[in-house]
Amino acid sequence: MSDTVWIALFRGVGGKTQLPVKPLREKLSQAGFHRVATYINSGNAIVASDRPREDAHAAIAKLCAREFGFEKDIYLRSLAEWERLIAHNPFPEAAKTGKVLHAAILAAKPDNADVTALRAHAVDGEGIVVVDRVAYLHTPHGFGRSKLADKFDRGIKVSNTARNWNTVARLAGLARAAAKEA
């Protein structure tokens, strides 16, 4: 079986919750993952493994809990899934300014009524579109100033973790590089 390149997204890293990247890379490598990379200290890792998703996810979660006391949600997406996330972006113009577009990886599909209720908080130019289990948030006036963004986490009513488009693109590049190393 050939390796799958996985993008691991750790929810809630930052502030009081730290996941130090150098020790994380070392521990992931020791756990048998290959071509390990991390991107900024906000909960992003690239690994390659021949393990199926469930096994890779369980191994990463167990390692993070044991070594770092990290017991929050971890989302695992294959490089192919990440490429689809990029391809299905409903705000292609916003992708050119990476900080005004966010992709939130959702644990489950949200109710349409909850997405509609969130749209009511959008001001002129803002938008939210859900494609599969990804919510795309366009906040042209700034994510930190957006009422839509402020209400998103509770309003979507499913566990999630979001990355701005600059991070989405950078993780894609790291994952593509890991796939070429195979």
N, C-alpha and C positions, 0 to 999 in steps of 0.2 A: 504494500500500500504506500502511495506517495504522500509526502507531507502536505498538509493544508496550512496556508498562512492565515493566522487568526489575528484580528485586531481586538484587543481586550480593553474595555472601557470600564473604569472603576467609578462608581457613583459617589459623589460627596467628598472628593479629595480636595483639600485646601483648608485654610484656617486651622482649626484644632485637629482635623483628621489629616495626617500625613502618611504618605506611602513613598519612602525615599527611593529614588529611581536607581541609583547604583546598587544598593543591596537587593532591590527587587530584580534587577537584571541578573545578578549573581545567583539568587535563589531560584529563579525560573530556569536558568541554565543547568544548575545542579539537579533540578527536578526532571531533567531530560528534554526540555524544550530546546529548539535549535533557532539560530538566527534571531536571537532576542534583541529587541531594541525598545527604547522608551522615548517618549516625546514630552517634554516639559513636565514639571512636577505637579501635574493636575490629574493624574490617573489615566495614562494612556500607555499601552504596551503592544508590541508586535512580537508574536511567537510563531514558530512553525512546529508542527507535530503530526505524526501519523495517527494520533488518537482521534476518535470521533468527538464531536462537539461536547457531548455530555461528559465524557471522561476528561477532556482537556479543561472544561469549565470547573469540574469538581476538583481537579488537581490544583488549579490556580486558586480557587476559593479556599481550599484546605491550607495551602501554603501561605496565603495572605493572612488567614486567621491565626495560624500557628506562629509565624515569624514576625508579623507586624501588628497583630491584634485588629486587623482590618476585617470586619464582618458585614460590610455593606454590600449592596448589589453589584454584581459584575456582569457586564454584557459582552458576549463574544460574537463577533461577526467575521465571516470569512472574507477574504479579499474579493471574491466574486460578488458577495452580498454588498460589500462596500462600493464596488464599482456600480452596481445597480442603484444604490442610494444616490450616488453622484449623478448618474444618468437620468434619474427620475426627478431631479430637482425642478420644482415648478416655478422657481424664481431665478432663471439663468442670469439675468442682468445683475441681480443682487450678489451673485457669486463672485463678481469682479471686485467687489468691496467686501472682503471676507468677514469683517466684524459685524455687519448688519444682517447677516443670514446665519441661522443656527439650524442644525439637524439634531432633533431629540430622538434617541433610540428608545422605543417603547417596549415594555415587557409584554404588552398585549394590545390588541386593537381597541381604541377607545370608542365609547358610544358617540354616535353622530350628534346627539343632543348636547353632549359636553363640548364637542368641538364648536358647534354653533354658538353655544353660550360664551365660549372664549372669544369668538369673532366679534361679539358685541363690545368687547373692550378695546378693539383695534381702532386706532386713529387713522387719519388719512394716510394712505400709502402702506400701512402695515397689513400683514396677512399671515394666515396660518392655513396650511394644507397638510392633510395626512395622506400618505401613500404607503400602503402596506402597514408596517409597524414603525414608520418614521414620521415624525411631525416636523415640518419645515416652518420656521418662524422668520418672517421678514420684518425687521424693525429698523427702518431707514433713519429714524431719529435717535437711535441708540438703544441697545438692549437694556441697559441700566435705567433708562428713562421711560421705558415702555410699560404701560399698564397691562398690555397683552402679555408681555414677558413676565411681569410681576405676578399675574394671576395664573400663569401657565401650569406650574408644577401641581398645585392643588386642583385646578380646574380640569386638567386632562384626566384626572382620577385613575391613572395607571402609573406604576413606577416607571421612571425614565432617567436618562442621563443625556445632557445636551453638550454639543461642541459647536464652536463657531466655524464658519466655512474655511477659514485659514487652517484650523486644526484638522478639519475633514480632509483638506487637500494634502496637508503634510503627512497625515497618517496613511493616505493612499500612496504617496511617494515612498514612504518607508516600507509599506507592505509589498509594493511592486518590486522594490530592490531586494527584499527578502525572498520573493518568489524567483527572481532571476538567479539568486545564489544557489538554488537547488541543483 
